[in-house]
Amino acid sequence: MIASLGARFVPDGQIQEALLASLAVLKDHRGPNGAIPNNVDCVTLRPNFRAYVDGGLWWIIISTLVAPDRDAVREVLRWYEYQDVDQTGLLSMQEASDWQDLFCTRGKGLYVNCLYVMALRCAAKLFSMDEADALHRRAELVSARINSYFWYAGDNHTQRHISNSFSTESTASRDSMGRLREMPEKRYLKDECYYLPYLGFRVLGEWFDSFGNILAILSGVADKQQSDIILDFIPRYSLDKWPLQSLSPAVRPDDPDWRNYYGSLNTPHHYHNGGVWPFLGGFYVAALAKTGRADAAATALVSLADLNRRGQFNEWHHGETGVPMGAKDQAWSAGMYVFAWECVRRGDLAIVD
């Protein structure tokens, strides 16, 4: 589905047939509750729902752009309503259930909730006034909750971010019985402003999640000031040396978010743990274009082209050296380069038409 953001602009019949077939196969193999699988095996046609949380949102976005299906979108959105388990408006997720399917993001994830806002706004275009208005209201609620809970103000204050994980939501230091509320201590990026990557039960993620923060810009969750802060953060931490490194700082074995299952694949500056992903570079270029940073977008597009040329549209590269580490010929790396190019050509976000 991410590859399709750019693939829809390619005037090639085989590519367009594959795009439509992908949408249809995912829709036809959705669960009885409306869940879209994250993939369907090409040989057995067996759907896989393990990394379940974001596939349906990307399906909604792409289907509304190229093959609208109101009934299916309505059903998929109903399934996402059920993922708002505590009725805050925000989606909840299990660990390793989004595109970072070998990483510790959990609870309420930034990336998936920004994507939810984008999907709701795309879906609203399909419906009549009453339904569309309801979807826009839901998108505004989710956006407001993201800004209320996830935006870290560089003040070393963590209580408001986890206030809704207590039995009675409150920013007071003690509960109604006088017991002191235990707060997580901020260890990294204490003085920076950015959206936190996830919020769990009395715990929060600390790293800068590149995809989540970029999607906050692209979805309209971040205002102009927040967008400028995010886009200034990225070069200051050299995340754009090869656009775009997935996070900073990398999670290390002595950090609370380290997992034994990271093994050799998710060591610091590898894979999800700070690796460089060309498809993310495409979203970075799009964010620069959307915010009017035309020169920076053009420069980042050239850098992304060099990265893709070096890695033959590789899956991911080492976060420090830029050496290709994954598999080459990745459709989302190629598709997001086309998407980025289209954004630079238009001088705006190419997702809207």
Summary of the structure (lengths in Angstrom):
residues: 353
radius of gyration: 19.7
end to end distance: 15.8
largest distance: 67.3
contacts: 1174
relative contact order: 0.10
helix: 46%
strand: 8%
